[in-house]
Amino acid sequence: MSRRFRIGLCLMLALGAVSSLAGSTAAAESDTVIVIEVEGTIVPVVAQYIDRGIELAENTGATALVISLNTPGGLLTSTEKIVGSIMNADVPVVTYVNPRGAWAASAGTFITLASHVAAMAPATTIGAAHPVAAGQEIPEAEMQKITEFAARWMGTIAEERGRNVEEAMLAVTESKSFTDGEALEADIIDLRAENLAALLEEIDGLQITLASGLTVTLNTADAAVESLDMTGLERFLQILSDPNVAYILLTLAIIGLITEVSSPGLIFPGVVGGISLILAFYALGVLDAYWGGIALMLLAVALFVAEYFTTSFGGLTAGGIAALVFGSIVLFSRTPGIEVHPGLITGVAAGAAAFSVFVLGAIIRGQRRQKTTGREGMVGRLAIAKTPLSPRGTVLAEGELWTAIADGDESVAPGEELTIVSVDHLQLRVRKRPA
């Protein structure tokens, strides 16, 4: 009985192990493909989004994660995080440069080549990953070291994925770009696909070796496709991280604060300017904005404000516009693929100039306009003689009785209409109105 009991117990344990193995195998071969769409600049919130997609695919046992990519580039720190997540993922990651006309420039090239499968749609582009200077002149030796490091990193990624190392490094050293056909011919990518459905058909059956050493077979032809969208907060932060949006926020902050300084007490412009400034600082920090550009734009604000208190006949305004334009150009020069649209810079500069001219014109008109209140405002107004003026007497002006002196020592009879010539303390100087 004891021997039979031991045999039965062993059989039960073996059956449990087989069931457990079968369950885990089924999870690993789940016929589900998770798709995430990355469009725009590579910033921290995008890295968080991709990491969340990889984690979901791993936890649900999806057969693959597809990244639909369209980016002009982005931050090095975010790119490093994304590449690390892809290289160490426990699920096959497929990067698909899509749709037609899309590109995977700079940071996008690193992300695409780091993926287990790299694919491109027709009429797409990849490459141009050469480092750039941060709005300043970098010594040639130091720039060469930066370029060499980036090229070696690109080569290491390409070698790990079995792709053409030399061509991949040229994307960094020579800023070389490839069309989808050229990239396939140069062995930069694995395939071209018309659309997502064609992509899943073509990669079906491919064997992928993960970082853990486990080899899995893609089962994508008949897989269910599930889209993972950004959360509302992620989308909001991505919008803020757009260089054009950050620039607009900074411009709104400048306009709001200048308006509040030039016309104290309006409240609304100051509130809008303060909120815009806080959001702009967040975006500028995320985008690693060049401090020199920020300093020039702050100088522009100071010059615009100084114009309202100094008679420079537009000289300070011209200097402010020049500082604004130069600051805008170098603001995001630190990172490839991140820049403000030239048309937006032109529009903001023209708007700032028009706004300054409008405010200065209002100030000048106000200074030239005749006073309508106080003693100065009484000059030229009507007065009625209440007593004889010979030449001193009493007149009624603005509903009040005033002591008045007739101009020219002429006598004035009660009831005659007079014109106020000047105000001297509590005494008016008047003259007869012409008939």
C-alpha positions in Angstrom: 0.0 0.0 0.0 2.8 2.3 0.9 4.5 1.7 -2.5 1.2 2.2 -4.4 0.6 5.5 -2.4 4.0 6.8 -3.4 3.5 5.9 -7.0 0.1 7.6 -7.0 1.5 10.7 -5.4 4.3 11.0 -8.0 1.7 10.6 -10.8 -0.4 13.4 -9.3 2.6 15.7 -9.0 3.7 15.0 -12.5 0.2 15.7 -13.8 0.1 19.0 -11.9 3.5 20.0 -13.4 2.4 19.1 -16.9 -0.9 21.1 -16.4 1.1 24.1 -15.1 3.5 23.9 -18.0 0.6 23.7 -20.5 -1.1 26.7 -18.9 2.1 28.8 -19.1 2.7 27.7 -22.7 -0.9 28.7 -23.6 -0.4 32.1 -22.0 2.8 32.6 -23.9 1.1 31.7 -27.1 -2.0 33.9 -26.7 -3.3 34.9 -30.1 -3.4 38.6 -29.2 -1.4 41.4 -30.6 -1.3 44.7 -28.7 -0.8 47.9 -30.8 0.3 51.3 -29.5 0.7 54.4 -31.6 3.6 56.7 -31.0 3.4 60.0 -33.0 5.4 63.1 -32.3 8.5 64.0 -30.3 10.1 61.3 -28.1 9.7 62.7 -24.5 9.4 61.1 -21.1 5.6 60.5 -21.3 6.1 58.6 -24.6 8.8 56.4 -22.8 6.2 55.8 -20.0 3.6 54.9 -22.6 5.8 52.3 -24.4 6.9 50.8 -21.1 3.3 50.4 -20.1 2.5 48.7 -23.4 5.4 46.3 -23.0 4.3 45.5 -19.4 0.7 44.9 -20.5 1.8 42.6 -23.3 4.0 40.6 -20.9 1.3 40.3 -18.3 -1.4 39.2 -20.7 0.9 36.8 -22.6 0.4 38.6 -25.9 2.1 37.1 -28.9 3.7 40.5 -29.8 3.6 44.2 -29.1 3.5 46.4 -32.2 4.7 50.0 -32.0 3.3 52.2 -34.8 6.0 54.9 -35.0 6.1 58.3 -36.6 8.6 60.7 -35.0 11.1 63.4 -35.9 13.3 62.5 -33.0 13.5 63.4 -29.3 15.3 63.4 -26.1 18.4 61.1 -25.5 17.3 60.2 -22.0 13.9 59.1 -23.1 15.4 57.2 -26.1 17.8 55.3 -23.8 14.9 54.3 -21.6 12.8 53.0 -24.5 15.7 51.1 -26.1 16.5 49.5 -22.8 12.8 48.5 -22.3 12.6 46.9 -25.7 16.0 45.1 -25.5 15.0 43.5 -22.2 11.4 42.8 -23.0 9.9 39.4 -22.3 7.6 39.8 -25.3 8.5 40.2 -29.0 8.4 43.9 -29.9 7.7 44.9 -33.5 8.3 48.6 -34.6 6.4 49.6 -37.7 7.2 53.0 -39.2 3.7 54.0 -40.3 1.6 55.5 -42.0 2.8 56.5 -45.5 4.8 59.6 -45.3 5.9 58.9 -41.7 9.5 58.9 -40.6 11.7 57.5 -37.8 14.4 60.1 -37.6 17.1 60.4 -35.0 15.7 58.8 -31.8 13.2 56.9 -34.0 16.1 55.1 -35.7 17.4 53.8 -32.4 14.0 52.6 -31.4 13.3 50.9 -34.7 16.6 49.1 -34.8 16.3 48.0 -31.2 13.1 46.1 -31.9 13.0 42.4 -32.5 11.3 43.1 -35.8 11.8 46.3 -37.8 9.3 47.2 -40.5 8.4 50.2 -42.6 5.3 51.2 -44.7 5.8 52.4 -48.3 6.9 56.1 -48.7 8.5 56.3 -45.2 11.9 57.3 -44.1 14.5 56.4 -41.4 17.9 57.7 -40.3 19.5 61.2 -39.7 20.6 60.4 -36.2 23.7 62.6 -36.0 24.0 64.5 -32.7 23.7 68.3 -32.8 25.2 71.2 -30.7 23.1 72.6 -27.9 22.7 76.1 -29.4 26.4 76.8 -28.9 29.7 76.0 -30.4 31.1 72.6 -29.2 34.8 72.0 -29.6 35.5 69.6 -32.5 37.2 67.0 -30.3 34.3 66.9 -27.9 31.7 66.7 -30.7 33.7 63.9 -32.3 33.5 61.9 -29.0 29.8 62.4 -28.8 29.3 61.3 -32.3 31.6 58.3 -31.8 29.6 57.2 -28.7 26.3 57.5 -30.5 27.6 55.6 -33.5 29.0 52.8 -31.3 25.7 52.6 -29.5 23.8 52.3 -32.8 26.3 49.6 -34.0 25.8 47.6 -30.8 22.0 47.7 -31.2 22.2 46.7 -34.9 24.7 43.8 -34.1 22.5 42.5 -31.3 19.5 42.3 -33.8 21.5 40.9 -36.6 21.3 44.0 -38.9 23.8 45.8 -41.0 26.1 47.5 -38.5 28.0 49.7 -41.0 24.9 51.2 -42.6 23.3 51.7 -39.2 26.4 53.6 -38.0 26.3 55.8 -41.1 22.9 57.1 -39.9 24.9 58.7 -37.0 28.3 59.6 -38.4 27.0 60.9 -41.8 23.4 61.6 -40.8 22.4 59.2 -43.6 18.7 58.7 -44.3 17.0 55.7 -46.0 13.8 55.3 -47.7 11.8 52.1 -46.9 13.2 50.4 -50.0 16.8 51.5 -49.3 16.5 50.5 -45.7 15.4 47.0 -46.7 18.2 46.7 -49.3 20.8 47.9 -46.8 19.5 45.3 -44.2 18.5 48.1 -41.8 15.0 46.7 -41.4 13.5 43.3 -41.8 10.5 43.9 -44.1 8.1 46.3 -45.8 4.4 46.1 -45.3 1.5 47.9 -46.9 -0.5 48.1 -43.7 -0.9 46.5 -40.2 -2.8 43.5 -41.5 -0.1 42.7 -44.1 2.6 43.2 -41.4 0.9 40.6 -39.2 0.6 38.2 -42.1 4.3 38.5 -43.0 5.8 38.1 -39.5 3.6 35.1 -38.7 5.8 32.1 -37.9 8.9 34.1 -37.2 11.1 32.8 -34.4 12.2 35.5 -31.9 14.9 35.1 -29.2 14.1 37.2 -26.2 16.6 38.6 -23.7 16.0 35.8 -21.4 17.2 33.3 -24.0 13.7 31.9 -24.6 12.8 31.4 -28.3 9.2 32.1 -29.2 7.3 31.7 -32.5 5.0 34.6 -33.6 1.4 33.6 -34.1 0.0 36.8 -35.6 -1.8 35.9 -38.8 -5.1 35.2 -37.1 -4.4 37.1 -33.8 -6.9 39.5 -32.3 -5.6 43.1 -32.4 -6.0 45.2 -29.3 -5.1 48.9 -29.3 -3.7 50.5 -26.2 -4.3 54.2 -26.2 -2.7 56.9 -24.1 -4.5 57.9 -20.9 -6.0 61.4 -20.7 -3.1 62.6 -18.5 -0.5 61.1 -20.9 -2.1 62.7 -23.9 -2.2 66.1 -22.1 1.4 65.9 -21.1 2.4 64.9 -24.6 0.6 67.9 -26.0 2.4 70.1 -23.5 5.7 68.5 -24.5 5.2 69.6 -28.2 7.8 72.3 -28.8 5.3 74.5 -30.7 2.8 74.3 -27.9 5.5 75.1 -25.3 6.5 78.1 -27.4 2.9 79.3 -27.6 2.5 78.9 -23.9 5.7 80.9 -23.3 4.5 83.6 -25.7 1.1 83.8 -23.9 2.9 84.2 -20.6 5.0 87.1 -22.1 1.9 88.9 -23.5 -0.1 88.4 -20.3 2.6 89.7 -18.0 3.4 92.6 -20.2 -0.3 93.6 -20.4 -0.7 93.3 -16.6 2.4 95.5 -16.1 1.3 98.1 -18.7 -2.3 98.2 -17.4 -2.3 97.2 -13.7 -5.5 95.9 -12.2 -6.9 94.0 -15.3 -6.2 90.7 -13.4 -7.3 88.4 -16.2 -4.1 88.9 -18.4 -1.9 88.4 -15.3 -3.7 85.2 -14.3 -3.5 83.7 -17.9 0.1 84.8 -18.1 1.0 83.2 -14.8 -0.7 79.8 -15.6 0.9 79.8 -19.1 4.3 80.5 -17.6 4.1 77.6 -15.2 3.0 75.2 -18.0 5.7 76.6 -20.2 8.4 76.0 -17.6 7.2 72.3 -17.3 7.4 71.9 -21.1 10.7 73.6 -21.4 12.1 71.4 -18.7 10.8 68.2 -20.3 12.2 69.3 -23.7 15.6 70.2 -22.3 15.4 73.7 -23.6 18.6 75.7 -24.1 19.0 78.2 -21.3 20.5 80.7 -23.7 17.2 80.8 -25.6 15.2 81.3 -22.5 17.5 84.1 -21.3 17.1 85.9 -24.7 13.3 85.6 -24.5 13.3 87.0 -20.9 15.5 89.8 -22.1 12.9 90.5 -24.8 10.2 90.8 -22.1 12.4 93.3 -20.1 13.0 95.4 -23.2 9.2 95.5 -24.1 8.3 96.6 -20.6 11.1 99.2 -20.5 9.7 100.7 -23.7 6.5 101.7 -21.8 8.5 103.7 -19.2 11.3 105.1 -21.4 11.2 107.4 -24.4 13.3 105.5 -26.8 11.1 106.0 -29.9 10.8 102.3 -30.6 14.5 101.4 -30.0 13.8 99.1 -27.1 11.0 97.5 -28.9 13.3 96.7 -31.9 15.8 95.2 -29.5 13.1 93.1 -27.8 11.9 91.7 -31.2 15.5 90.8 -32.1 16.0 89.1 -28.8 12.7 87.3 -29.2 13.5 85.9 -32.6 17.1 84.8 -31.8 15.9 83.2 -28.5 13.1 81.4 -30.4 15.6 80.0 -32.9 18.0 78.5 -30.3 15.4 77.6 -27.7 15.2 73.9 -28.7 18.5 73.5 -30.5 19.8 71.1 -27.9 18.0 68.0 -29.3 17.6 66.8 -32.9 14.0 66.7 -34.2 12.8 69.3 -31.7 12.3 72.7 -33.1 9.7 75.5 -33.3 8.1 76.0 -36.7 9.6 79.0 -38.5 6.2 80.3 -39.4 5.2 80.4 -35.8 8.3 82.3 -34.8 7.5 84.9 -37.6 3.9 85.2 -36.5 4.8 85.7 -32.8 7.5 88.3 -33.7 5.0 90.2 -35.9 2.3 89.9 -33.2 4.7 91.2 -30.5 5.7 94.1 -32.7 2.1 95.0 -33.5 1.1 94.7 -29.8 3.9 97.0 -28.8 3.0 99.6 -31.4 -0.6 99.5 -30.3 0.3 99.9 -26.6 2.8 102.7 -27.3 0.3 104.5 -29.6 -2.3 104.3 -26.8 0.1 105.8 -24.3 1.1 108.6 -26.7 -2.5 109.4 -27.5 -3.3 109.4 -23.8 -0.5 111.9 -23.1 -1.7 114.2 -25.9 -5.4 114.0 -25.1 -6.9 116.9 -23.3 -7.6 116.3 -19.6 -11.3 115.8 -18.9 -11.2 115.6 -15.1 -9.7 117.7 -12.3 -8.6 121.3 -12.6 -6.9 120.8 -16.0 -10.1 119.5 -17.3 -11.9 122.8 -16.6 -9.8 124.8 -19.1 -12.0 125.8 -22.0 -15.2 125.0 -20.3 -18.2 127.3 -19.9 -18.7 129.6 -16.8 -21.6 131.9 -16.0 -21.0 135.2 -14.2 -23.1 135.3 -11.0 -21.8 138.7 -9.8 -20.2 141.6 -11.7 -16.5 141.0 -12.5 -14.6 144.2 -12.5 -12.3 142.3 -12.8 -12.9 140.1 -9.8 -16.1 138.4 -8.9 -18.0 135.1 -8.6 -18.9 132.6 -11.4 -20.7 129.3 -11.7 -18.6 126.6 -13.3 -19.2 122.8 -13.3 -22.1 123.3 -10.8 -19.9 125.1 -8.3 -19.2 128.7 -7.4 -15.7 130.0 -8.0 -13.8 133.2 -7.5 -12.8 134.5 -10.9 -10.8 137.2 -12.5 -11.8 138.6 -15.9 -9.0 138.4 -18.4 -7.8 141.8 -19.6 -9.3 143.7 -16.7 -12.5 143.9 -18.6 -15.8 144.2 -16.7 -18.4 141.5 -16.9 -22.1 141.8 -16.1 -24.0 139.1 -14.2 -25.4 136.3 -16.5 -22.8 136.7 -19.2 -21.1 133.5 -20.6 -17.4 133.1 -20.0 -14.7 130.7 -21.1 -12.3 129.4 -18.4 -8.7 130.2 -19.5 -6.8 128.8 -16.5 -7.1 127.5 -13.0 -4.8 128.9 -10.3 -5.5 127.0 -7.0 -9.1 128.0 -6.2 -9.3 130.9 -8.6 -10.3 130.9 -12.2 -9.2 133.2 -15.0 -11.9 133.8 -17.5 -12.7 135.8 -20.6 -15.8 136.7 -22.4 -17.1 134.3 -25.0 -17.4 135.8 -28.5 -21.0 136.6 -29.6 
